[in-house]
Amino acid sequence: MIHRFALLVGISATAACNASQLAPAQVSNTVDTVTMGALGGAALQYPAAFDITVGQAVRTDQTSAFDFVYNIDSAGRHVLLPLHAITGLGNKTGNNPGFIRETVTFDQITVAPTDTYLTTDTLVIAPGDLLVARSRVACYLGVPQYAKLQVLDFDDALKTVRLEVLSDTNCGYKNLQPGTPTN
């Protein structure tokens, strides 16, 4: 039984590294607009966290399965906090959730990079900012999943942010384009 488990883990790791060995993607990537509320002070109807693995904003009082939160800090800055930046949540080694700031257009971001993500610090955001985001390890292959985000605007009275988001919820894929992923 142990040999079968080791073989399965080896096959899974190989599949995660080689897109040609992945099972066909099951979910088509789509662009969505989400509104998130500040962790400190927004109405409960606006979730403060985002779960890349399902491509949805989620409430932190209903789940601990999320990758980052939105907040407004004590200086009035709009910020995103990856999981590890929130009092050290996340794992001590490996691929924690994080962000890479991009300088190209939303449509030009087609494939997620695998490293250089900001994982341990607050990220100040402004309208127009483009980010690639990496999830916590949650899929069956033991690899993170990826999304791209564009900050659209803030509503300071409601303490919310609107984001344009595309999450690739297919395990092992890094494609950040609409449609069925191939890589």
N, C-alpha and C positions, 0 to 999 in steps of 0.2 A: 504494500500500500504506500509506503514511504517513497519507493522508487517511482510509482505512478505520479505522486504529488510533485516530486522533483522534476519529472519529465514535463508535467503540465506547466509548472512555473517556468521552466526553460523555454518551452514553446511560446508561452505568453510573452516573455521578455523579448524573444526574437521577433514576434509579431509586432510588438510595440515599436521596435526599431526599424522594421522593414514594412513600409506601407503596402507593398505588393502582396504581403502575406496576411493582411487584415481581412476580416470578413467584410463584405460590402456594407457601406454605411446604410443605416436604417432610417435616419431622420434628415430631412432636407433643411439646410441652413436658411433662415429668414432674418431679415432686419426688422427690429421692433423698436418702439419708443416706450421707455419706462420712466415712471416718476417715483423717486425715492425721497423719503423724509429724513430730516436730520435725526440722528440717534438721540440727541438731547433736545427735545422740545417740539418736534413735529407731531401732528395728530396721528393717532394709531392707524388711520386708514392708509397712511403712506409708509410702506415697509422701509426700514433703514438699511437692510442688508441685501446682497445679491449673491445668488447661487449660480455660478457659471455652468455647473454640471446639468442643471435643468433649464437654464436660460431665463430665470425669473427673479424678480425682487421678492424677498421673504421677510417676515417679521421675526425679530430676534427673541420675542417672547413666546414664539410658537415653535422655533427650531434653532438648533445650534449648527445646522448644516448650511454654512455660507462661506463665501470667500473674501468679501470685503464689506465695509459699511461706509455710509455717507454721514458726515457730521459738519457742523459749523464750530470751529474752535473758539477759544476765549478771546482771540484777536479778531473774530468776525470773519475769518477766512473759511472758504468752502474747501473741504478736504475729503479724501478717500483714505481709508485705513485698511491695509491688507490684514488678514487674520492674525499673523504673528505680531503686528504692531499694536494689537488690542491686548494689552497686558500679557504678552508672550504666548497667546494661544497659537496653536499650530505645532508642528514637530520641530525638534532640535536639529535634525539633519534632513536632507532631501529637498524636495520641491515644494516649498510653501507657496501659497497664493501671492501674487505680486503684479506689478505693472511695469511696462516700458512705455515711455513717452515717445510718440511718433511725430515726424515732421511732414509726412506725406498726407494725401487726402484719404478719407475714409475708404473710398473704393479702391485705392492703390494698395491697401493692406490686404494681402491675399493669403499669406501663410504666416502662422505664428512662429517666432523664434523660440528656441528651446532654453536659452539662458540669458543672463544679465537683467533679471527682473528685480525691481525694488520690492523687497519682501518684509523689511523690518522697520519701516519708517512711514510717517504720514506724507501723503502726496497732496499738495495744494493744487486745486483745479480752477479753471476759468472757462467761460464759454468759448467754444471752438477747439478746446484741447482734444487731442486724439491719443488713445491709449490702447495697447494690447495688454490683455489681462490673462493671467494663468490661474487655474483653480488649485485647490488642495487635491491630493491624490484620492480619488473617490471611485474611479472606474475599475472594472474587474481586471484590467491588465496591469494595474499598479502604476499608472501614469496620470499626469494632470490633463485637464482639458483647457480649451482656450476660447477667448472672446476678443472682440474689438469694440471700443466704446468711443463715442464722441459726445462731449458735454455740449448740450444745446442751450440751456439757460437755467437761471435760478429764479425762484419766487421767494424773496426774503420774508414776506409777510407770512407765508405758509411754511417757510423753512424747508423748501423742497428743491430738488434738482431734476431736470429732465435729461435723459441720456438716450442717444441712438445706440442700439446694441445689436451685435450679431454674435451669438454663442454657438460654437460647434459642440453639440452635445453627444456626438458619436465618439465612443471610446477609442483612443489611439490615433485620431485624426487631428490635423493642425490647420485644416483649410478654413479660411475666413472670408469666403465668398458665398453669395446666395446660391442655392441649389444643393444637389447631392454631392457631398465631399468625395474626392478621389485620392486625397493624400493626407 
